[in-house]
Amino acid sequence: MIISPDMEPTMHRTKWKRPKLRWTGAYVATIVTANWVHMNTQPFDVLGLSLPPSILLSGFVFVFRDFSQRDIGKGFFPALLLALALSYLVSPAVAGASAIAFLISELVDYGVYSATGRSFSRRVLLSSLVSVPVDTLLFFSLIGLLDPADIMMGIAVKMVGAVVFWAILRQRETSTSGDAGKDEGTRR
């Protein structure tokens, strides 16, 4: 019988565990959907500011990336490239700006998430606090939306998703164990 962390023990053959891909699927789907929404819907007004509807989805991208990294480690990089390629097929006009903004901000998110030895909930919040402004500034600049008020509102709207996930995760961490400050099996 063979036993290792990546395999389930069996008497006759080794059965490999499948990687958890649901968060990676959500990550890819959210990027592609956000780019499609950006090209196919009109901006909406929030407190007199004009925002693209894709901003609502984009805030979840960074949270889903953190979940994906937790599940499959650096395997999220090919998922990002797949999402950008699919985005090009769905909405080529915005794909370039999206690719530049996501590539840079996702690397920032990855760096903060990986370097922060905090609980998963805190990593999600901290990495989003840094990467969301980078993404918003880059993307809005590349599409010509340069009004500082629009940029600030865009950052705030995107952070809603991160804060909601942080609150849920934090509650789960504190209610399920006394080890709220420890992370649960993160891959780098």
PyRosetta script that sets phi, psi and omega in degrees:
from pyrosetta import init, pose_from_sequence

init()
pose = pose_from_sequence("MIISPDMEPTMHRTKWKRPKLRWTGAYVATIVTANWVHMNTQPFDVLGLSLPPSILLSGFVFVFRDFSQRDIGKGFFPALLLALALSYLVSPAVAGASAIAFLISELVDYGVYSATGRSFSRRVLLSSLVSVPVDTLLFFSLIGLLDPADIMMGIAVKMVGAVVFWAILRQRETSTSGDAGKDEGTRR")
pose.set_psi(1, 133.4)
pose.set_omega(1, 179.7)
pose.set_phi(2, -108.1)
pose.set_psi(2, 132.2)
pose.set_omega(2, 177.7)
pose.set_phi(3, -131.7)
pose.set_psi(3, 127.1)
pose.set_omega(3, 173.4)
pose.set_phi(4, -145.1)
pose.set_psi(4, 166.2)
pose.set_omega(4, -178.1)
pose.set_phi(5, -60.3)
pose.set_psi(5, -25.8)
pose.set_omega(5, -176.5)
pose.set_phi(6, -95.8)
pose.set_psi(6, -2.8)
pose.set_omega(6, -176.0)
pose.set_phi(7, -126.7)
pose.set_psi(7, 152.8)
pose.set_omega(7, 172.3)
pose.set_phi(8, -92.8)
pose.set_psi(8, 137.8)
pose.set_omega(8, 179.9)
pose.set_phi(9, -71.1)
pose.set_psi(9, 135.1)
pose.set_omega(9, 173.6)
pose.set_phi(10, -139.5)
pose.set_psi(10, 160.8)
pose.set_omega(10, -178.7)
pose.set_phi(11, -80.4)
pose.set_psi(11, -36.0)
pose.set_omega(11, -171.5)
pose.set_phi(12, -107.3)
pose.set_psi(12, -30.3)
pose.set_omega(12, -179.2)
pose.set_phi(13, -150.6)
pose.set_psi(13, 162.8)
pose.set_omega(13, 179.7)
pose.set_phi(14, -93.6)
pose.set_psi(14, 129.1)
pose.set_omega(14, 178.6)
pose.set_phi(15, -109.9)
pose.set_psi(15, 116.5)
pose.set_omega(15, -179.5)
pose.set_phi(16, -78.2)
pose.set_psi(16, 139.4)
pose.set_omega(16, 174.2)
pose.set_phi(17, -75.1)
pose.set_psi(17, 138.8)
pose.set_omega(17, 176.1)
pose.set_phi(18, -79.7)
pose.set_psi(18, 141.4)
pose.set_omega(18, 177.5)
pose.set_phi(19, -66.3)
pose.set_psi(19, 151.8)
pose.set_omega(19, 176.7)
pose.set_phi(20, -78.5)
pose.set_psi(20, 117.7)
pose.set_omega(20, -175.1)
pose.set_phi(21, -118.3)
pose.set_psi(21, 1.9)
pose.set_omega(21, -175.9)
pose.set_phi(22, -63.6)
pose.set_psi(22, -40.6)
pose.set_omega(22, 179.8)
pose.set_phi(23, -71.2)
pose.set_psi(23, -34.1)
pose.set_omega(23, 177.5)
pose.set_phi(24, -66.9)
pose.set_psi(24, -39.1)
pose.set_omega(24, 175.2)
pose.set_phi(25, -62.9)
pose.set_psi(25, -42.1)
pose.set_omega(25, 177.6)
pose.set_phi(26, -63.9)
pose.set_psi(26, -38.4)
pose.set_omega(26, 179.3)
pose.set_phi(27, -61.1)
pose.set_psi(27, -51.9)
pose.set_omega(27, -179.4)
pose.set_phi(28, -63.3)
pose.set_psi(28, -47.6)
pose.set_omega(28, -177.6)
pose.set_phi(29, -62.1)
pose.set_psi(29, -37.6)
pose.set_omega(29, -178.8)
pose.set_phi(30, -68.6)
pose.set_psi(30, -39.8)
pose.set_omega(30, 177.7)
pose.set_phi(31, -62.6)
pose.set_psi(31, -49.5)
pose.set_omega(31, -178.0)
pose.set_phi(32, -63.5)
pose.set_psi(32, -45.1)
pose.set_omega(32, -179.6)
pose.set_phi(33, -63.8)
pose.set_psi(33, -41.8)
pose.set_omega(33, 179.0)
pose.set_phi(34, -60.6)
pose.set_psi(34, -41.4)
pose.set_omega(34, 179.0)
pose.set_phi(35, -68.3)
pose.set_psi(35, -38.7)
pose.set_omega(35, 177.1)
pose.set_phi(36, -64.6)
pose.set_psi(36, -46.4)
pose.set_omega(36, 179.7)
pose.set_phi(37, -59.8)
pose.set_psi(37, -40.2)
pose.set_omega(37, -179.6)
pose.set_phi(38, -59.3)
pose.set_psi(38, -40.3)
pose.set_omega(38, -177.0)
pose.set_phi(39, -82.7)
pose.set_psi(39, -19.0)
pose.set_omega(39, -171.1)
pose.set_phi(40, -117.9)
pose.set_psi(40, 9.4)
pose.set_omega(40, 177.7)
pose.set_phi(41, -134.9)
pose.set_psi(41, 158.0)
pose.set_omega(41, -179.6)
pose.set_phi(42, -87.7)
pose.set_psi(42, 148.7)
pose.set_omega(42, 174.7)
pose.set_phi(43, -58.9)
pose.set_psi(43, 154.1)
pose.set_omega(43, 177.2)
pose.set_phi(44, -120.3)
pose.set_psi(44, 157.5)
pose.set_omega(44, -178.4)
pose.set_phi(45, -96.2)
pose.set_psi(45, 133.4)
pose.set_omega(45, 173.5)
pose.set_phi(46, -129.1)
pose.set_psi(46, 113.8)
pose.set_omega(46, -179.9)
pose.set_phi(47, 53.7)
pose.set_psi(47, 38.4)
pose.set_omega(47, 178.3)
pose.set_phi(48, 82.2)
pose.set_psi(48, 4.3)
pose.set_omega(48, 179.6)
pose.set_phi(49, -106.7)
pose.set_psi(49, 143.7)
pose.set_omega(49, -178.5)
pose.set_phi(50, -95.2)
pose.set_psi(50, 119.8)
pose.set_omega(50, -179.4)
pose.set_phi(51, -125.7)
pose.set_psi(51, 141.4)
pose.set_omega(51, 174.7)
pose.set_phi(52, -72.3)
pose.set_psi(52, 138.6)
pose.set_omega(52, -179.4)
pose.set_phi(53, -59.3)
pose.set_psi(53, -24.6)
pose.set_omega(53, 179.9)
pose.set_phi(54, -61.3)
pose.set_psi(54, -19.8)
pose.set_omega(54, -179.1)
pose.set_phi(55, -60.5)
pose.set_psi(55, -33.0)
pose.set_omega(55, 179.9)
pose.set_phi(56, -63.9)
pose.set_psi(56, -38.6)
pose.set_omega(56, 178.6)
pose.set_phi(57, -78.2)
pose.set_psi(57, -37.6)
pose.set_omega(57, -174.9)
pose.set_phi(58, -60.0)
pose.set_psi(58, -29.5)
pose.set_omega(58, 179.3)
pose.set_phi(59, -63.4)
pose.set_psi(59, -27.1)
pose.set_omega(59, -179.6)
pose.set_phi(60, -83.7)
pose.set_psi(60, -18.4)
pose.set_omega(60, -178.1)
pose.set_phi(61, -56.3)
pose.set_psi(61, -45.1)
pose.set_omega(61, -175.5)
pose.set_phi(62, -69.9)
pose.set_psi(62, -34.8)
pose.set_omega(62, 177.0)
pose.set_phi(63, -68.4)
pose.set_psi(63, -45.6)
pose.set_omega(63, 178.7)
pose.set_phi(64, -62.8)
pose.set_psi(64, -34.4)
pose.set_omega(64, 177.1)
pose.set_phi(65, -64.0)
pose.set_psi(65, -40.3)
pose.set_omega(65, 178.1)
pose.set_phi(66, -63.0)
pose.set_psi(66, -42.6)
pose.set_omega(66, 176.3)
pose.set_phi(67, -63.1)
pose.set_psi(67, -42.9)
pose.set_omega(67, 179.0)
pose.set_phi(68, -60.9)
pose.set_psi(68, -45.3)
pose.set_omega(68, 179.1)
pose.set_phi(69, -63.2)
pose.set_psi(69, -38.4)
pose.set_omega(69, 178.3)
pose.set_phi(70, -61.3)
pose.set_psi(70, -38.1)
pose.set_omega(70, -176.6)
pose.set_phi(71, -82.5)
pose.set_psi(71, -39.6)
pose.set_omega(71, -173.0)
pose.set_phi(72, -127.2)
pose.set_psi(72, 9.9)
pose.set_omega(72, 176.9)
pose.set_phi(73, 63.9)
pose.set_psi(73, -137.3)
pose.set_omega(73, -177.4)
pose.set_phi(74, -69.5)
pose.set_psi(74, -4.2)
pose.set_omega(74, 177.0)
pose.set_phi(75, -62.1)
pose.set_psi(75, -11.9)
pose.set_omega(75, 177.8)
pose.set_phi(76, -71.8)
pose.set_psi(76, -21.2)
pose.set_omega(76, 179.9)
pose.set_phi(77, -60.3)
pose.set_psi(77, -48.7)
pose.set_omega(77, 175.8)
pose.set_phi(78, -61.3)
pose.set_psi(78, -32.3)
pose.set_omega(78, 177.6)
pose.set_phi(79, -64.3)
pose.set_psi(79, -39.6)
pose.set_omega(79, 177.4)
pose.set_phi(80, -62.2)
pose.set_psi(80, -45.8)
pose.set_omega(80, 179.6)
pose.set_phi(81, -62.8)
pose.set_psi(81, -39.4)
pose.set_omega(81, 176.3)
pose.set_phi(82, -61.8)
pose.set_psi(82, -45.3)
pose.set_omega(82, -179.5)
pose.set_phi(83, -61.2)
pose.set_psi(83, -41.2)
pose.set_omega(83, -179.9)
pose.set_phi(84, -68.4)
pose.set_psi(84, -37.1)
pose.set_omega(84, 177.1)
pose.set_phi(85, -66.0)
pose.set_psi(85, -44.2)
pose.set_omega(85, 177.7)
pose.set_phi(86, -64.6)
pose.set_psi(86, -36.5)
pose.set_omega(86, 177.8)
pose.set_phi(87, -62.0)
pose.set_psi(87, -38.0)
pose.set_omega(87, 178.7)
pose.set_phi(88, -63.1)
pose.set_psi(88, -39.8)
pose.set_omega(88, 179.1)
pose.set_phi(89, -67.7)
pose.set_psi(89, -35.4)
pose.set_omega(89, -176.4)
pose.set_phi(90, -81.4)
pose.set_psi(90, -41.6)
pose.set_omega(90, -176.8)
pose.set_phi(91, -148.3)
pose.set_psi(91, 78.1)
pose.set_omega(91, -176.1)
pose.set_phi(92, -59.7)
pose.set_psi(92, -29.1)
pose.set_omega(92, -176.6)
pose.set_phi(93, -64.9)
pose.set_psi(93, -31.8)
pose.set_omega(93, -177.4)
pose.set_phi(94, -104.7)
pose.set_psi(94, -7.2)
pose.set_omega(94, -174.0)
pose.set_phi(95, -61.6)
pose.set_psi(95, -37.6)
pose.set_omega(95, -179.3)
pose.set_phi(96, -64.7)
pose.set_psi(96, -49.5)
pose.set_omega(96, 178.3)
pose.set_phi(97, -63.1)
pose.set_psi(97, -41.2)
pose.set_omega(97, 179.0)
pose.set_phi(98, -63.4)
pose.set_psi(98, -45.0)
pose.set_omega(98, -178.6)
pose.set_phi(99, -61.1)
pose.set_psi(99, -46.9)
pose.set_omega(99, -179.4)
pose.set_phi(100, -63.0)
pose.set_psi(100, -48.0)
pose.set_omega(100, -178.3)
pose.set_phi(101, -64.2)
pose.set_psi(101, -45.6)
pose.set_omega(101, -179.0)
pose.set_phi(102, -68.0)
pose.set_psi(102, -43.1)
pose.set_omega(102, -179.4)
pose.set_phi(103, -58.6)
pose.set_psi(103, -47.8)
pose.set_omega(103, -178.4)
pose.set_phi(104, -69.2)
pose.set_psi(104, -48.2)
pose.set_omega(104, -177.4)
pose.set_phi(105, -69.4)
pose.set_psi(105, -31.9)
pose.set_omega(105, 177.1)
pose.set_phi(106, -69.4)
pose.set_psi(106, -35.4)
pose.set_omega(106, 175.0)
pose.set_phi(107, -66.0)
pose.set_psi(107, -38.3)
pose.set_omega(107, 175.6)
pose.set_phi(108, -63.7)
pose.set_psi(108, -46.7)
pose.set_omega(108, 179.3)
pose.set_phi(109, -59.1)
pose.set_psi(109, -46.1)
pose.set_omega(109, 178.6)
pose.set_phi(110, -58.5)
pose.set_psi(110, -45.2)
pose.set_omega(110, -179.0)
pose.set_phi(111, -63.4)
pose.set_psi(111, -45.9)
pose.set_omega(111, -179.7)
pose.set_phi(112, -66.8)
pose.set_psi(112, -45.8)
pose.set_omega(112, -179.8)
pose.set_phi(113, -59.8)
pose.set_psi(113, -45.0)
pose.set_omega(113, -176.7)
pose.set_phi(114, -71.0)
pose.set_psi(114, -35.6)
pose.set_omega(114, -175.7)
pose.set_phi(115, -82.4)
pose.set_psi(115, -18.5)
pose.set_omega(115, -176.0)
pose.set_phi(116, -88.4)
pose.set_psi(116, 112.7)
pose.set_omega(116, 179.9)
pose.set_phi(117, -87.5)
pose.set_psi(117, 48.9)
pose.set_omega(117, -177.5)
pose.set_phi(118, -106.8)
pose.set_psi(118, -178.5)
pose.set_omega(118, 175.4)
pose.set_phi(119, -64.3)
pose.set_psi(119, 161.3)
pose.set_omega(119, -179.1)
pose.set_phi(120, -58.1)
pose.set_psi(120, -42.4)
pose.set_omega(120, -178.8)
pose.set_phi(121, -61.6)
pose.set_psi(121, -40.8)
pose.set_omega(121, 179.9)
pose.set_phi(122, -70.0)
pose.set_psi(122, -36.2)
pose.set_omega(122, 177.0)
pose.set_phi(123, -62.7)
pose.set_psi(123, -42.1)
pose.set_omega(123, 178.7)
pose.set_phi(124, -59.4)
pose.set_psi(124, -47.0)
pose.set_omega(124, -177.8)
pose.set_phi(125, -68.2)
pose.set_psi(125, -47.8)
pose.set_omega(125, -177.5)
pose.set_phi(126, -64.6)
pose.set_psi(126, -43.9)
pose.set_omega(126, -179.1)
pose.set_phi(127, -66.1)
pose.set_psi(127, -35.2)
pose.set_omega(127, 176.9)
pose.set_phi(128, -70.0)
pose.set_psi(128, -38.5)
pose.set_omega(128, 179.0)
pose.set_phi(129, -59.0)
pose.set_psi(129, -29.9)
pose.set_omega(129, 179.8)
pose.set_phi(130, -91.8)
pose.set_psi(130, -44.9)
pose.set_omega(130, -172.1)
pose.set_phi(131, -79.1)
pose.set_psi(131, -31.8)
pose.set_omega(131, -179.4)
pose.set_phi(132, -61.8)
pose.set_psi(132, -47.3)
pose.set_omega(132, 176.8)
pose.set_phi(133, -62.1)
pose.set_psi(133, -37.2)
pose.set_omega(133, 178.4)
pose.set_phi(134, -61.5)
pose.set_psi(134, -49.3)
pose.set_omega(134, -179.4)
pose.set_phi(135, -61.0)
pose.set_psi(135, -47.1)
pose.set_omega(135, -176.9)
pose.set_phi(136, -63.7)
pose.set_psi(136, -46.8)
pose.set_omega(136, 179.0)
pose.set_phi(137, -60.2)
pose.set_psi(137, -45.7)
pose.set_omega(137, -179.3)
pose.set_phi(138, -65.2)
pose.set_psi(138, -52.1)
pose.set_omega(138, -175.7)
pose.set_phi(139, -63.6)
pose.set_psi(139, -48.7)
pose.set_omega(139, -179.6)
pose.set_phi(140, -61.4)
pose.set_psi(140, -40.0)
pose.set_omega(140, 178.3)
pose.set_phi(141, -63.1)
pose.set_psi(141, -42.7)
pose.set_omega(141, -177.2)
pose.set_phi(142, -70.3)
pose.set_psi(142, -25.5)
pose.set_omega(142, 177.8)
pose.set_phi(143, -97.7)
pose.set_psi(143, 4.7)
pose.set_omega(143, 174.8)
pose.set_phi(144, 84.2)
pose.set_psi(144, 16.3)
pose.set_omega(144, 177.9)
pose.set_phi(145, -97.9)
pose.set_psi(145, 91.3)
pose.set_omega(145, -169.2)
pose.set_phi(146, -108.0)
pose.set_psi(146, 6.6)
pose.set_omega(146, 179.3)
pose.set_phi(147, -69.4)
pose.set_psi(147, 120.0)
pose.set_omega(147, -178.6)
pose.set_phi(148, -55.8)
pose.set_psi(148, -35.1)
pose.set_omega(148, 179.0)
pose.set_phi(149, -66.6)
pose.set_psi(149, -40.8)
pose.set_omega(149, 176.9)
pose.set_phi(150, -62.9)
pose.set_psi(150, -41.7)
pose.set_omega(150, -179.9)
pose.set_phi(151, -63.8)
pose.set_psi(151, -45.3)
pose.set_omega(151, 179.7)
pose.set_phi(152, -63.5)
pose.set_psi(152, -42.3)
pose.set_omega(152, 178.4)
pose.set_phi(153, -65.9)
pose.set_psi(153, -38.4)
pose.set_omega(153, 177.5)
pose.set_phi(154, -60.1)
pose.set_psi(154, -43.7)
pose.set_omega(154, 178.0)
pose.set_phi(155, -62.9)
pose.set_psi(155, -44.9)
pose.set_omega(155, -178.9)
pose.set_phi(156, -61.9)
pose.set_psi(156, -44.3)
pose.set_omega(156, -179.5)
pose.set_phi(157, -64.1)
pose.set_psi(157, -42.9)
pose.set_omega(157, 178.9)
pose.set_phi(158, -63.5)
pose.set_psi(158, -35.9)
pose.set_omega(158, -177.9)
pose.set_phi(159, -70.3)
pose.set_psi(159, -17.5)
pose.set_omega(159, 178.4)
pose.set_phi(160, -57.2)
pose.set_psi(160, -46.1)
pose.set_omega(160, 179.6)
pose.set_phi(161, -60.0)
pose.set_psi(161, -43.5)
pose.set_omega(161, -179.8)
pose.set_phi(162, -65.5)
pose.set_psi(162, -41.4)
pose.set_omega(162, -179.2)
pose.set_phi(163, -67.5)
pose.set_psi(163, -40.5)
pose.set_omega(163, 177.7)
pose.set_phi(164, -61.5)
pose.set_psi(164, -49.1)
pose.set_omega(164, 178.5)
pose.set_phi(165, -62.6)
pose.set_psi(165, -42.0)
pose.set_omega(165, 178.1)
pose.set_phi(166, -57.1)
pose.set_psi(166, -46.7)
pose.set_omega(166, -178.2)
pose.set_phi(167, -63.1)
pose.set_psi(167, -43.4)
pose.set_omega(167, 179.0)
pose.set_phi(168, -64.6)
pose.set_psi(168, -47.8)
pose.set_omega(168, -179.8)
pose.set_phi(169, -63.0)
pose.set_psi(169, -42.6)
pose.set_omega(169, -179.7)
pose.set_phi(170, -61.8)
pose.set_psi(170, -43.5)
pose.set_omega(170, 178.1)
pose.set_phi(171, -61.1)
pose.set_psi(171, -44.0)
pose.set_omega(171, 179.2)
pose.set_phi(172, -63.9)
pose.set_psi(172, -41.2)
pose.set_omega(172, 179.9)
pose.set_phi(173, -63.5)
pose.set_psi(173, -42.6)
pose.set_omega(173, -177.1)
pose.set_phi(174, -77.5)
pose.set_psi(174, -27.2)
pose.set_omega(174, -178.9)
pose.set_phi(175, -87.5)
pose.set_psi(175, -25.1)
pose.set_omega(175, -176.6)
pose.set_phi(176, -91.3)
pose.set_psi(176, -19.6)
pose.set_omega(176, 179.3)
pose.set_phi(177, -159.9)
pose.set_psi(177, 165.4)
pose.set_omega(177, 175.2)
pose.set_phi(178, -84.6)
pose.set_psi(178, 0.3)
pose.set_omega(178, -177.4)
pose.set_phi(179, -99.7)
pose.set_psi(179, 49.8)
pose.set_omega(179, -176.8)
pose.set_phi(180, -62.8)
pose.set_psi(180, -22.3)
pose.set_omega(180, -178.7)
pose.set_phi(181, -87.8)
pose.set_psi(181, -4.0)
pose.set_omega(181, -178.5)
pose.set_phi(182, -102.1)
pose.set_psi(182, 149.5)
pose.set_omega(182, 178.8)
pose.set_phi(183, -92.0)
pose.set_psi(183, 157.6)
pose.set_omega(183, -178.5)
pose.set_phi(184, -110.7)
pose.set_psi(184, 94.4)
pose.set_omega(184, 171.2)
pose.set_phi(185, 59.7)
pose.set_psi(185, 56.6)
pose.set_omega(185, 178.7)
pose.set_phi(186, -84.9)
pose.set_psi(186, 138.3)
pose.set_omega(186, 174.6)
pose.set_phi(187, -101.7)
pose.set_psi(187, 145.6)
pose.set_omega(187, 178.7)
pose.set_phi(188, -110.9)
pose.dump_pdb("model.pdb")
